Amino acid sequence: MHSWPAPQIPELPGRGRPVRVHDSTTGELVVAAQGDTATLYACGITPYDATHIGHANTYVAFDLLVRAWRDAGYQVTYASNVTDVDDPLLERAAATGVDWRALATQQIALFAEDMTALGVVPPDVWDGAVEKIPAVVEAVSAMLAEGTAYRVPVEPGAGGTDAGLGDVYADLSADTAFGSVSRLGRDMMERLFAERGGDPDRDGKKDPLDPLLWRRERPGEPAWDGGVLGTGRPGWHIECSVIGRDGLGLPFDVQGGGADLLFPHHEMSSSHDRVLSDGAAPRVHVHAGLVAYEGQKMSKSLGNLVLVSNLRATGVDPMAIRLALLAHHYRTEWEWTDDDLPAAAARLETWRDAVSGNGGPDATAMLDAVRAALATDLDAPAALAAVDAWAAESLRPGRDTTADDEGAPGVVARAVNALLGVRL
Ligand code: ZN
């Protein structure tokens, strides 16, 4: 699918340093991209209730990574997906009496508008689950042929005219490295699998954790030609596995998403990649903290959502929304409160004041500090503090301006735009 328009990224003097990010598997800071290329797969949305502040927080975090990588001179390729057919989307469409395709189309457009407004660099590869069905069918068929997947009989009434062909599940016992991404104990895996969309109690599975690869046709659900699989639709983990592999090639450098994707989603996607590529598919997993609101995690199921589009509709400057997000380190779990936006709007106004003058204090140290902060696990709050310090000095009444640099305000404005994605 077509992604949203790319923002202009101004050129800066000098160059950023290699970026170290927190690897969720080891807990260590690592330089994820080697050589002169950098590749990122960030898991995308399921298009309903988009784009809440939690989504925006995640995509702005990975946008910082893309920008820091580019500033460091890497050739960056970024891929993402839209899960434009899946249980929650179909359930929402049924509950609201809307055609699921119409709901998806409308929500994808809204998400793209929100990302554009927030200055997020669009993915180079942006694929929907539906358009990738032929590639998923090929992958799942290959797993069946190699014995790394198996069929599970479906209930009466399911499966259309080929009811004998069951749903298809991955056989996790075929992957000796399963568990190596999250490194969770079996009990925790089972708990999270049940909580996060898995079906541990499905009859006929070899292992309760085995994930769905292909769901056969069900009455009232959309289905596509699956060749030897029979009519149906893809599972979520194999969708991301195939889109990441096709978009970036294997191995790629970073797989990212919200913290709740570590298990099972990223564990399973990595497993599928290993099984399908006959070997290792190493990558660094990076996760953004979940955002709470009114005391609980912001989530579709709880309905406690703050939507970017609603904020924009009330006249909030999207750059203030972006600054409100950047005021929190991407890995922290934090709560959106009524104080976040006014504080960000005040900061934005101060920065705009500071860059509107004729000259200002030398900006070399500020640019270096912002680069250093971002290179250290995308530390946006530290980067903001460096800009705050320059702005405060620039606006300090009575300061000695004889050594001011005429170009400094321009350097600051371009740095804030290029590295933090904030247009002043
Ligand atoms: Zn994904």
Boltz pocket constraint, residues with backbone or C-beta under 6 A from the ligand:
constraints:
  - pocket:
      binder: B
      contacts: [[A, 42], [A, 43], [A, 44], [A, 236], [A, 240], [A, 265], [A, 269]]
      max_distance: 6.0
